[in-house]
Amino acid sequence: MKNNDQGLVGRRTLITGLGVAAATGLAVSASQTSAQSSSGSGFTARRHSQDSWLGELPGEHRAFVDSSTVPGGANALRYASNILTAHADGYGGSDSDYAMVVCFRHASTPFAFSDVIWEKYGGAFDPAADPAPVTNPMNGPTGSNGQNSIPMLIDRGAHFAICARATRAYAGILARSTGVPVEQVLEELLANPIPSSRFVPAGVVAATRAQEYGYSLLYSA
């Protein structure tokens, strides 16, 4: 598979500087579409079995929080939490009212893997860190995600989409960094995702297909 290693890993470091990057004020854009076009043309998107899970999640509201950068991955947790909290505070609703999906793709993909992976490959994920990370930094509160950890969002009913294409790219990156065979690394990554997650063919496709299922799209840069 072709990939841009520098684009994924990002100038020698993956995690260092999260707090600084998040504090600079990151751009966020939102859009909402549905299977029916607003022009009234009667267009209905074709359904695929790979996307059917999007229509099966319970909830009266649907939100898809997309991320493709390291600070964006951390902020995605904050934005998802803010949506749920604002719904409760401002509308008297509950977390169960939402079908909430957070997507990790491109440079945020490492956040989608369990501590088992981080213990073995944390130094390759973040070669500039000293000491090397041995746990997924989003499994606990940090300066960039505040109190909004992955386990906390899972407890609130959130689901996670993991880009399979980026996962394969990282398998190659980690294999070259550690000398472990690429197929072994890929097998380990696929076997150790975070809970309440699923691999999607591509994160960018999942973001577009989610809108066809009536999800509002929020991009976390």
N, C-alpha and C positions, 0 to 999 in steps of 0.2 A: 504493500500500500504506500502511495506517495504521501509524505507529510513534511511539514516545516518544523524541524525540531526546535529551532530557535524561537519560533512563534509560540510553540506550546510551553516550553520550559521558561523562556523569558529572561534573557540576559543574565545567566549564571545563577539566578535565584528564583525560587518559586514562592516562598512564604515570607521571607524577610521583608520588613517594611509594610506589612499589611495595615498597621495602625495609621501610619503616615499617609498611605494612599487613600484610605477610607476617609480621612479627615479633610481631604482637599475638596470634597464636594463633587460627587460623581453624577454624571448625567443619567437621567432615567427617562425612558419614553414608554408610553402605554398606548395600546390600541385594542379595539374589540371588533371582532367580525363573527359571523355565524355561517352555517351551511347555506343559508339563503342570502343572496346578494341584496344589498340595500337598493339596487336599481329596480328591483321587482322583476328581474328577468326570469325568475324561477329556477336559477341555477342551483343544483344540489351537488356537493362534492362526492366523488366516489369514495366508498368505504373500503378499508383494508383490514384484514384480521389483525395485523400487527398493531393497529391503532385502536382496536376495540376497547381496550382497557380504559381509555379516556372517557368513553361513554358509560362505563360501568361504575365509576366512582360515585358514591352517593353525595348529595349536596344540592342546595337550592341556588348556590352561586358557584362559579367556576373561575379559578385564577391559575395562570401558568407563569411562574417567575423564572425567567431565563437568565443564565449567566455564562460568560465565556472567558472571564479574566480571573486572576487570583483575588483582587479586592471585590470584584463582582460576585464571586462565589460566597464570600463572607457576607456581603450586603444582601444577597438574595435571602439569607436566613432572616435578616432584620426586616426586610420588606414583607416577607410572608407573615412573620409574627405581627408586624404592624397592621396588616390587613385584618387578621383575625381579632386582634385586640380592639381595633377601631370599630369593627363590626359589633363586638360585644358591648363596648362603651357607648357608641353612638346610635346603635340600632336595637339594642337589647337582645342581640342574637347570641349564638353559641358557635364554638369551633366546628361542631358537626354540621353546621349550615353550609360549610365550604368544601368543595372538591379543590384541594390545594396541591399543586404540583410545583416542585422546584427542580430545575434542570441544571445539571453540571455537564458542561461540554468544553472543548478546547482547553484552555489553560486552567479552568476550574475543575477539570475532571478528577484530579487526585483526591479531592474532598469526598468523592463518592466511594472511597475504599475504606475498609475497616482498619482497626489498629493492627491487625495481623500483617497487613501489607505495609503500613507505615513503620512498623518495628523493623521490617526487613529492608525496605527501600526508602525510608525517610531521608537518608543522606543523599540519595540520588534525586529525590524530588526537590530537595533544597540543599545543594552542595555548599552554599555560602553560610549555612547555619552552623553555629558552634555553641553547644553540641548539636549533633544532628537530631531532628525530631524523631521520636519513636512512637508517637500517637497522632492520630488525625487531629489537627488543631481545631477543627470545627466540632469535635465531640465535646468540647468544653468552651466556656466563655473566653473570649480574647478581647483585645483592645478594639478590634475591627467589627466583631459581630455582637459585642455587648454581652447580654445574657442569653442570646438566642442560639443555642447549640442545636446540632442535629438531633440528639435524643429528645430535647425539649419539644422540637417541632413534630417529631414522630408521635410523642405523647398527645399532641394537639390534633393529630389526624393527618398530617401532611404526608405526601408521597414524593418520591424522587425519581427523576428520569436521568439515566446515565448514557452518554454518547458512546455507542459501541465502536464507531470509527476512531474516536480519540483514544479509547481504551486500547485498541490495536496499535495505534501510534505510540502510546506510552509504553506498551510492551517492548517495542523496538528500542525506544530510548533507554529504558531500564536495563534491557539486555546488554546494550553496548556499554552502559556505565558500570555494570556489575560483573559481566562475563557469564551471566546465567543465560541458558538458551532461551531464545525469544518465545518459543512455543510453551516452555515451562512458565515463563513470566505471565504470558497471556492466560494460561490455565489458572494460575494463582489469582490474577485480577478478576477473572470471571467468577471464581468461586468465593470471593470475599468482598462483595459489595456491602454498603451500609444497609441496615434494615429498611423495610418499607420502600424498596427501590426496585427498579427494573431497567434492564438494558434496552435501549431503543436503537434502531438501525443508524440513526444520526440525530444528534441534538437539534440541528437546524430544521430537520424535517419534522421532528416532534413539535417544535414551536409552531410551525405552520399548520400541522394537522390538528393541534389543540384548538386553534382558532376555528377550524371547520366544525369542531364539536362544541362551539359556543364558549370557549374559555377566553377570558380577557388576558391579554399578553402584557406583562410588565418586564422590561429588560433591565437587568442590573449590571451596569458597566464596571 
